Amino acid sequence: MNGRIDRRVTPLQYALDLFVENSPAQRAIHELASDKDIGFQKNRVFARIVGLGLSARRFVDAAYFIVAQEPEVKEAYDVTLSFFKWLMRYDSKNKKHFSSVIRSVKSSMLEVTSAPIVSVDPAGRLVDQSSDDHDLDEEGQTDDAGKAAIVSIADEDGDWLELIGRVSVRNGRIRFRVPVELQRLIKDPENSYWTSLLVTSRFTLIYARGIYDHVQPAVANGVTEWLSLDLIRNLPGKSWANNAEFKYFKRDYLEPAVRQINELSDIDLSYETRAGTPGSRKKDQIRFKLKRKNGALASKAAMLNSVALFQTLQNEFGLTDKQFERIEDNRAVWTDERIQQAIDYTQWTIRQGTKVKRASAYLMKALSENYRVAEADRQVELVQMKLAETAAAESAAKLASRTAVAESVAAADAAANQRREDEAKHARESFAAFDKKMREELVRKFVAQNVFGLRAIERQGIKPADVTHENIMELPGIANTFSHFVASELRKAARARQLKD
């Protein structure tokens, strides 16, 4: 067994199992009540995506989820269309609408920069906030009332990448491409946060989904930076909400979104607003406070940098909530490398035949005590495996040889039996064709001289005199023996003719 975990059951394999299991009942992804999660580590740069509708966001998540499962960059990705739509909670059969979703995704671009994006300009373009954040004091005033918030518009320099490349839908499958630069970000386990498709598929409000995506990177801190309210307004793209008065935006969009996030997601969310511009009473900044709900699957996954590592702890070792909490409490010391080391040691111990009552408890002990597999022990195991493989190969070769001999003997026996049956059939046909004198002579010799014939007659409980050329073929227990006798006599006659010639 390989000590590495990267090739073990992936979230994609688990998602496929759930899809197949729930397809007969037509149960959608958001309706599942699973103790395991479906998701991937999403790079923080994707929190900057704005302007996508709800279905388009789900399309991107489904595509990036599939991309995240492959360690290497690929030219294209291909899955069944029904599975892809299940991942994005899309049950419509309207082909035109699905095409419009694809066009919406393809028309969107992601600006990749190293600076945090906290605002948008009136034209909907992303804006960098170069000035320091201004925290409010207890009276709600800025720390430096005389210092205006300086916002600089990005110039023409930058990188804009399309979210998805070419998309083809044919014969019940969907094939799509993702730019190489984005693939590297998707597959990057660092600078990322856990995105659960079981959670994101529940949202029905675009603002709920947009805000949830945007605040995810801040879960660990418990609070976001002060954000421009225009950024939140523009998360779904252009709409009436972009310019609505704040009281209406709050009533019709912001408050319903926060309620849905708190009701359906794995985090509890609240917010506060302020007037960020000195001398103005207009509220134009917002800050979200958030915390992960107890027992949320995403919180377990989010504390690890490796999706495969989380899946191994959850699926292979079946760690409990308390054990995950213990790992989280000790993350300063229990790094991913140390966790992997404990996994390797536990797997190695099990391979050695050591009695382990509970793998999860043994793993936690190995993690706590910092157990590791010594290199010498690995070499011993390698030698033992090679010896076992050699012995198995030799045993398999011997078994194959014995099997071949047995099959050869069986084939020869079968051929001989078939040959005798053919001869017996020919003998019966010949006997029927002989004249009366020849038939009587053959029966006489059989009854008088053939030992096997006499035994067959005795087993029938009749006397030799009762056997005649007229009834011998009607006596089942005697006819077969007589047929072989006739075949023998025919062979003798054939040899005699050969010698005479």
Sequence and secondary structure as in RCSB ss.txt:
>XXXX:A:sequence
MNGRIDRRVTPLQYALDLFVENSPAQRAIHELASDKDIGFQKNRVFARIVGLGLSARRFVDAAYFIVAQEPEVKE
AYDVTLSFFKWLMRYDSKNKKHFSSVIRSVKSSMLEVTSAPIVSVDPAGRLVDQSSDDHDLDEEGQTDDAGKAAI
VSIADEDGDWLELIGRVSVRNGRIRFRVPVELQRLIKDPENSYWTSLLVTSRFTLIYARGIYDHVQPAVANGVTE
WLSLDLIRNLPGKSWANNAEFKYFKRDYLEPAVRQINELSDIDLSYETRAGTPGSRKKDQIRFKLKRKNGALASK
AAMLNSVALFQTLQNEFGLTDKQFERIEDNRAVWTDERIQQAIDYTQWTIRQGTKVKRASAYLMKALSENYRVAE
ADRQVELVQMKLAETAAAESAAKLASRTAVAESVAAADAAANQRREDEAKHARESFAAFDKKMREELVRKFVAQN
VFGLRAIERQGIKPADVTHENIMELPGIANTFSHFVASELRKAARARQLKD
>XXXX:A:secstr
  S  TTS  HHHHHHHHHHHHTTTT  GGG   SS  EEEEEGGGGG  S  HHHHHHHHHHHHHHHT SS  S
 EEEEHHHHHHHTT     HHHHHHHHHHHHT EEEE SS EEEE TTS EEE  S    B TTS BSSTTS   
 B   S SEEEES   EEEETTEEEE   HHHHHHHT  SSEEEEEHHHHTT  SHHHHHHHHHHGGGTTTTB  
 EEHHHHHTTT SSGGGTS HHHHIIIIIHHHHHHHHHHSSEEEEEEEE  STT     EEEEEEEE TT HHHH
HHT S HHHHHIIIIIS   HHHHHHHHHTTTTS HHHHHHHHHHHHHHHHTT   S HHHHHHHHHHHT    H
HHHHHHHHHHHHHHHHHHHHHHHHHHHHHHHHHHHHHHHHHHHHHHHHHHHHHHHHHHS HHHHHHHHHHHHHH 
HHHHHHHHHTT  GGG  TTTGGG HHHHHHHHHHHHHHHHHHHHHHHHH 
